[in-house]
Amino acid sequence: TVSTASELRKPIYWIVAGKAIDYEQMLLLMANVKWDVKEIMSQHNIYEFEQFNMRLNEVSKRVRIPLPVSNILWEHCIRLANRTIVEGYANVKKCSNEGRALMQLDFQQFLMKLEKLTDIRPIPDKEFVETYIKAYYLTENDMERWIKEHR
């Protein structure tokens, strides 16, 4: 039983990670950003992850949270957030070249702040988000190939 407990961590803590951060709020915040801008400024909000970090620290003062459990929770939250970021970018109706650059800058700011909060390396699904943003610059033929390779 003990040997299988570690295998159950990922699916069990996926539910916790899904409820730990308000991903719908992330989508709403992203929907309010003007992506068809003429100049670039960074504006990503990592407030939810700071709150998650504080709650995790608070719980660990009362109940010991093993490092593998903490790492799985962080990994799942980051993975869900990165999927949410891609969904938010995918929902954008109008986007200028500056807006795409803003997306890249926005995501880099998110990563920098996230790396201060957690020791998880590499950041889960980082390449997924970066590849999605860069796909905008592909030619039509390259785009078809990219879609087939990135289902």
C-alpha positions as protocol buffer text, in pm:
chain_id: "A"
residue {
  index: 1
  type: THR
  ca { x: 0 y: 0 z: 0 }
}
residue {
  index: 2
  type: VAL
  ca { x: 278 y: 243 z: 90 }
}
residue {
  index: 3
  type: SER
  ca { x: 458 y: 186 z: -239 }
}
residue {
  index: 4
  type: THR
  ca { x: 148 y: 280 z: -442 }
}
residue {
  index: 5
  type: ALA
  ca { x: 73 y: 590 z: -233 }
}
residue {
  index: 6
  type: SER
  ca { x: 332 y: 794 z: -421 }
}
residue {
  index: 7
  type: GLU
  ca { x: 175 y: 691 z: -752 }
}
residue {
  index: 8
  type: LEU
  ca { x: -161 y: 823 z: -637 }
}
residue {
  index: 9
  type: ARG
  ca { x: -25 y: 1168 z: -551 }
}
residue {
  index: 10
  type: LYS
  ca { x: -42 y: 1313 z: -900 }
}
residue {
  index: 11
  type: PRO
  ca { x: -407 y: 1235 z: -978 }
}
residue {
  index: 12
  type: ILE
  ca { x: -525 y: 1318 z: -627 }
}
residue {
  index: 13
  type: TYR
  ca { x: -342 y: 1649 z: -601 }
}
residue {
  index: 14
  type: TRP
  ca { x: -458 y: 1749 z: -951 }
}
residue {
  index: 15
  type: ILE
  ca { x: -799 y: 1819 z: -795 }
}
residue {
  index: 16
  type: VAL
  ca { x: -639 y: 2026 z: -519 }
}
residue {
  index: 17
  type: ALA
  ca { x: -440 y: 2228 z: -772 }
}
residue {
  index: 18
  type: GLY
  ca { x: -753 y: 2285 z: -978 }
}
residue {
  index: 19
  type: LYS
  ca { x: -923 y: 2445 z: -679 }
}
residue {
  index: 20
  type: ALA
  ca { x: -620 y: 2620 z: -526 }
}
residue {
  index: 21
  type: ILE
  ca { x: -605 y: 2898 z: -787 }
}
residue {
  index: 22
  type: ASP
  ca { x: -889 y: 3082 z: -957 }
}
residue {
  index: 23
  type: TYR
  ca { x: -807 y: 3001 z: -1321 }
}
residue {
  index: 24
  type: GLU
  ca { x: -1137 y: 3151 z: -1439 }
}
residue {
  index: 25
  type: GLN
  ca { x: -1029 y: 3482 z: -1285 }
}
residue {
  index: 26
  type: MET
  ca { x: -700 y: 3453 z: -1475 }
}
residue {
  index: 27
  type: LEU
  ca { x: -897 y: 3415 z: -1799 }
}
residue {
  index: 28
  type: LEU
  ca { x: -1114 y: 3717 z: -1714 }
}
residue {
  index: 29
  type: LEU
  ca { x: -810 y: 3931 z: -1642 }
}
residue {
  index: 30
  type: MET
  ca { x: -651 y: 3826 z: -1970 }
}
residue {
  index: 31
  type: ALA
  ca { x: -972 y: 3901 z: -2159 }
}
residue {
  index: 32
  type: ASN
  ca { x: -958 y: 4260 z: -2035 }
}
residue {
  index: 33
  type: VAL
  ca { x: -611 y: 4322 z: -2180 }
}
residue {
  index: 34
  type: LYS
  ca { x: -586 y: 4514 z: -2508 }
}
residue {
  index: 35
  type: TRP
  ca { x: -361 y: 4299 z: -2725 }
}
residue {
  index: 36
  type: ASP
  ca { x: -382 y: 4524 z: -3032 }
}
residue {
  index: 37
  type: VAL
  ca { x: -155 y: 4784 z: -2869 }
}
residue {
  index: 38
  type: LYS
  ca { x: 99 y: 5007 z: -3039 }
}
residue {
  index: 39
  type: GLU
  ca { x: 352 y: 5000 z: -2756 }
}
residue {
  index: 40
  type: ILE
  ca { x: 456 y: 4729 z: -2515 }
}
residue {
  index: 41
  type: MET
  ca { x: 420 y: 4729 z: -2137 }
}
residue {
  index: 42
  type: SER
  ca { x: 421 y: 4437 z: -1895 }
}
residue {
  index: 43
  type: GLN
  ca { x: 116 y: 4372 z: -1680 }
}
residue {
  index: 44
  type: HIS
  ca { x: 98 y: 4009 z: -1566 }
}
residue {
  index: 45
  type: ASN
  ca { x: -56 y: 3951 z: -1224 }
}
residue {
  index: 46
  type: ILE
  ca { x: 92 y: 3672 z: -1013 }
}
residue {
  index: 47
  type: TYR
  ca { x: -119 y: 3756 z: -707 }
}
residue {
  index: 48
  type: GLU
  ca { x: -293 y: 3415 z: -711 }
}
residue {
  index: 49
  type: PHE
  ca { x: 39 y: 3229 z: -686 }
}
residue {
  index: 50
  type: GLU
  ca { x: 159 y: 3448 z: -402 }
}
residue {
  index: 51
  type: GLN
  ca { x: -166 y: 3368 z: -218 }
}
residue {
  index: 52
  type: PHE
  ca { x: -122 y: 2996 z: -293 }
}
residue {
  index: 53
  type: ASN
  ca { x: 234 y: 3010 z: -160 }
}
residue {
  index: 54
  type: MET
  ca { x: 119 y: 3181 z: 161 }
}
residue {
  index: 55
  type: ARG
  ca { x: -164 y: 2928 z: 212 }
}
residue {
  index: 56
  type: LEU
  ca { x: 74 y: 2637 z: 154 }
}
residue {
  index: 57
  type: ASN
  ca { x: 320 y: 2782 z: 406 }
}
residue {
  index: 58
  type: GLU
  ca { x: 39 y: 2838 z: 656 }
}
residue {
  index: 59
  type: VAL
  ca { x: -84 y: 2479 z: 624 }
}
residue {
  index: 60
  type: SER
  ca { x: 272 y: 2344 z: 655 }
}
residue {
  index: 61
  type: LYS
  ca { x: 304 y: 2516 z: 994 }
}
residue {
  index: 62
  type: ARG
  ca { x: 23 y: 2296 z: 1127 }
}
residue {
  index: 63
  type: VAL
  ca { x: 68 y: 1981 z: 918 }
}
residue {
  index: 64
  type: ARG
  ca { x: 396 y: 1867 z: 770 }
}
residue {
  index: 65
  type: ILE
  ca { x: 377 y: 1872 z: 390 }
}
residue {
  index: 66
  type: PRO
  ca { x: 640 y: 1643 z: 240 }
}
residue {
  index: 67
  type: LEU
  ca { x: 854 y: 1802 z: -32 }
}
residue {
  index: 68
  type: PRO
  ca { x: 727 y: 1560 z: -303 }
}
residue {
  index: 69
  type: VAL
  ca { x: 368 y: 1663 z: -221 }
}
residue {
  index: 70
  type: SER
  ca { x: 454 y: 2033 z: -227 }
}
residue {
  index: 71
  type: ASN
  ca { x: 637 y: 1989 z: -558 }
}
residue {
  index: 72
  type: ILE
  ca { x: 343 y: 1804 z: -714 }
}
residue {
  index: 73
  type: LEU
  ca { x: 103 y: 2076 z: -602 }
}
residue {
  index: 74
  type: TRP
  ca { x: 326 y: 2347 z: -750 }
}
residue {
  index: 75
  type: GLU
  ca { x: 378 y: 2149 z: -1070 }
}
residue {
  index: 76
  type: HIS
  ca { x: 4 y: 2099 z: -1118 }
}
residue {
  index: 77
  type: CYS
  ca { x: -80 y: 2464 z: -1042 }
}
residue {
  index: 78
  type: ILE
  ca { x: 185 y: 2588 z: -1284 }
}
residue {
  index: 79
  type: ARG
  ca { x: 74 y: 2342 z: -1553 }
}
residue {
  index: 80
  type: LEU
  ca { x: -291 y: 2449 z: -1514 }
}
residue {
  index: 81
  type: ALA
  ca { x: -192 y: 2816 z: -1517 }
}
residue {
  index: 82
  type: ASN
  ca { x: 13 y: 2773 z: -1834 }
}
residue {
  index: 83
  type: ARG
  ca { x: -278 y: 2596 z: -2003 }
}
residue {
  index: 84
  type: THR
  ca { x: -502 y: 2880 z: -1888 }
}
residue {
  index: 85
  type: ILE
  ca { x: -259 y: 3136 z: -2030 }
}
residue {
  index: 86
  type: VAL
  ca { x: -267 y: 2963 z: -2369 }
}
residue {
  index: 87
  type: GLU
  ca { x: -645 y: 2954 z: -2355 }
}
residue {
  index: 88
  type: GLY
  ca { x: -650 y: 3325 z: -2269 }
}
residue {
  index: 89
  type: TYR
  ca { x: -418 y: 3405 z: -2560 }
}
residue {
  index: 90
  type: ALA
  ca { x: -627 y: 3185 z: -2790 }
}
residue {
  index: 91
  type: ASN
  ca { x: -941 y: 3381 z: -2699 }
}
residue {
  index: 92
  type: VAL
  ca { x: -790 y: 3711 z: -2815 }
}
residue {
  index: 93
  type: LYS
  ca { x: -991 y: 3850 z: -3108 }
}
residue {
  index: 94
  type: LYS
  ca { x: -757 y: 4129 z: -3223 }
}
residue {
  index: 95
  type: CYS
  ca { x: -382 y: 4127 z: -3174 }
}
residue {
  index: 96
  type: SER
  ca { x: -111 y: 4345 z: -3323 }
}
residue {
  index: 97
  type: ASN
  ca { x: 257 y: 4250 z: -3358 }
}
residue {
  index: 98
  type: GLU
  ca { x: 317 y: 4460 z: -3048 }
}
residue {
  index: 99
  type: GLY
  ca { x: 44 y: 4259 z: -2876 }
}
residue {
  index: 100
  type: ARG
  ca { x: 229 y: 3935 z: -2957 }
}
residue {
  index: 101
  type: ALA
  ca { x: 546 y: 4088 z: -2819 }
}
residue {
  index: 102
  type: LEU
  ca { x: 346 y: 4188 z: -2511 }
}
residue {
  index: 103
  type: MET
  ca { x: 234 y: 3827 z: -2474 }
}
residue {
  index: 104
  type: GLN
  ca { x: 597 y: 3713 z: -2481 }
}
residue {
  index: 105
  type: LEU
  ca { x: 704 y: 3981 z: -2234 }
}
residue {
  index: 106
  type: ASP
  ca { x: 401 y: 3909 z: -2016 }
}
residue {
  index: 107
  type: PHE
  ca { x: 485 y: 3540 z: -2002 }
}
residue {
  index: 108
  type: GLN
  ca { x: 853 y: 3609 z: -1929 }
}
residue {
  index: 109
  type: GLN
  ca { x: 751 y: 3833 z: -1638 }
}
residue {
  index: 110
  type: PHE
  ca { x: 521 y: 3558 z: -1514 }
}
residue {
  index: 111
  type: LEU
  ca { x: 808 y: 3307 z: -1527 }
}
residue {
  index: 112
  type: MET
  ca { x: 1051 y: 3537 z: -1347 }
}
residue {
  index: 113
  type: LYS
  ca { x: 807 y: 3599 z: -1063 }
}
residue {
  index: 114
  type: LEU
  ca { x: 713 y: 3232 z: -1049 }
}
residue {
  index: 115
  type: GLU
  ca { x: 1078 y: 3127 z: -1024 }
}
residue {
  index: 116
  type: LYS
  ca { x: 1108 y: 3341 z: -710 }
}
residue {
  index: 117
  type: LEU
  ca { x: 816 y: 3158 z: -548 }
}
residue {
  index: 118
  type: THR
  ca { x: 909 y: 2797 z: -626 }
}
residue {
  index: 119
  type: ASP
  ca { x: 1211 y: 2577 z: -687 }
}
residue {
  index: 120
  type: ILE
  ca { x: 1033 y: 2369 z: -952 }
}
residue {
  index: 121
  type: ARG
  ca { x: 1267 y: 2345 z: -1251 }
}
residue {
  index: 122
  type: PRO
  ca { x: 1209 y: 2325 z: -1537 }
}
residue {
  index: 123
  type: ILE
  ca { x: 881 y: 2514 z: -1528 }
}
residue {
  index: 124
  type: PRO
  ca { x: 610 y: 2270 z: -1646 }
}
residue {
  index: 125
  type: ASP
  ca { x: 461 y: 2346 z: -1990 }
}
residue {
  index: 126
  type: LYS
  ca { x: 681 y: 2653 z: -2036 }
}
residue {
  index: 127
  type: GLU
  ca { x: 764 y: 2540 z: -2390 }
}
residue {
  index: 128
  type: PHE
  ca { x: 394 y: 2483 z: -2459 }
}
residue {
  index: 129
  type: VAL
  ca { x: 315 y: 2851 z: -2398 }
}
residue {
  index: 130
  type: GLU
  ca { x: 626 y: 2982 z: -2573 }
}
residue {
  index: 131
  type: THR
  ca { x: 561 y: 2764 z: -2879 }
}
residue {
  index: 132
  type: TYR
  ca { x: 200 y: 2880 z: -2892 }
}
residue {
  index: 133
  type: ILE
  ca { x: 301 y: 3247 z: -2891 }
}
residue {
  index: 134
  type: LYS
  ca { x: 571 y: 3192 z: -3154 }
}
residue {
  index: 135
  type: ALA
  ca { x: 334 y: 2994 z: -3378 }
}
residue {
  index: 136
  type: TYR
  ca { x: 178 y: 3327 z: -3478 }
}
residue {
  index: 137
  type: TYR
  ca { x: 488 y: 3407 z: -3681 }
}
residue {
  index: 138
  type: LEU
  ca { x: 486 y: 3082 z: -3882 }
}
residue {
  index: 139
  type: THR
  ca { x: 406 y: 3065 z: -4252 }
}
residue {
  index: 140
  type: GLU
  ca { x: 94 y: 2881 z: -4361 }
}
residue {
  index: 141
  type: ASN
  ca { x: 286 y: 2561 z: -4449 }
}
residue {
  index: 142
  type: ASP
  ca { x: 484 y: 2572 z: -4127 }
}
residue {
  index: 143
  type: MET
  ca { x: 161 y: 2633 z: -3936 }
}
residue {
  index: 144
  type: GLU
  ca { x: 3 y: 2317 z: -4082 }
}
residue {
  index: 145
  type: ARG
  ca { x: 309 y: 2116 z: -3984 }
}
residue {
  index: 146
  type: TRP
  ca { x: 308 y: 2274 z: -3636 }
}
residue {
  index: 147
  type: ILE
  ca { x: -61 y: 2188 z: -3583 }
}
residue {
  index: 148
  type: LYS
  ca { x: 0 y: 1824 z: -3680 }
}
residue {
  index: 149
  type: GLU
  ca { x: 295 y: 1803 z: -3438 }
}
residue {
  index: 150
  type: HIS
  ca { x: 123 y: 1985 z: -3147 }
}
residue {
  index: 151
  type: ARG
  ca { x: -218 y: 1836 z: -3101 }
}
